[in-house]
Amino acid sequence: MKHTSAPSGENNNEMVVTPWEVKGKVDYERLIREFGTQPLTDDLLKKISSHTDSLHLQLRRQIFFSHRDLDTVMNLYENGTKFVLYTGRGPSGPVHIGHLVPWIFTRHLQEKFGTRLYFQMTDDEKFLIDDDASLPETRKYAYENALDLIAIGFKPKDTYIIYDVEDMDLLYDITLEVAKRITYSTARSTFGFQDSTNIGWVFWPAIQAAPCFIHKKLTGENVPALIPAAIDQDPYWRVTRDIAQKLGYYKPAQIHCRFLPGLGAGGKMSASMPETSIFTMDPPEVVKKKIWNAFTGGKGTAAEQRKTGADPAVCSIFQYYFYLFEEDDAKLAERERKCRAGEMLCGECKTDLVGKLNKFLEQHRERREKAKDTIEQYHIKR
Ligand code: TRP
């Protein structure tokens, strides 16, 4: 993907985390400090689990690790004010497993808290920021990506997908109220806009803000939005939070997740590196090949690895078990122990994973196919 104006770090290993680019080794503690967010404390986790029976894997393993105002939202909830969920997707290409991770968690929240989800498909954003994108193409991916979203199991009654280009009439008045209150100076320093940035992109953040507030317009209820999303989206919420109360809304709250690493050495899973990403439509042989080529924490030879063990901390394969494919904490710990001890070699671990991944993808694709018949039920209800 070629960007019209992508603000970027100069040194290759330097961490860059913006809504358009994630590079280098991501230091999550540093992001909490620099973005000024809050870590998820044990107390807060306890509060959440009191409403969800047990703590979700993605909270137990700190895949969601940071927040803004989640405590406020929980307190309001306990006192009878509900919240709505809001998240989204920039439809620039096919969906990979890294995209599914926060959606799985979002579905869990929808189920446990009985809340409505607004989901924004930003076919407009991807058109504006990518030199090579066309609107028919981003709109087509919005439809394709929605099938993947629905396959996760969201409830149609409580799921409101907004396709920006098609549904802009619903967002436009809110977008204008937001845009009027954010200065160019604030937007430039938050997003790194340059003289060469097209003006559509400069205006665009007001459109991502709008779904935070749309619930009141549709229902008359003023409740906060809680946004589960990867932490790279945080700049949008900073500018939105600054103006929310001026417009008579709650500040939108966030719960931030990490990026699922790609299958290479370091770096997040990214559609621009297809060899190190598993897409939902990858056929079984392709999945197998990608996993067999993945970067692991293994040693040069089997004999050496049996003797000295391997390092799951740097292994891209182990991450898959951690993020998605080993729900049982005890079994995960046992896999880690065996790996470090040299009792289980990479081949066995990869074979297990190929099996689990392909089974998961097969079931996902079945539900995705069925979603073609129900997709209209998920379109924002006017
Ligand atoms: N900008 C996001 C992306 O490029 C898409 C998006 C829109 C989004 N609204 C959101 C993501 C809310 C998370 C939460 O992927």
Residues whose N, C-alpha, C, O or C-beta is under 5 A from the ligand:
A	BS01	LIG	P19 Y86 T87 G88 R89 G90 Q120 T122 Q208 P228 A229 Q233
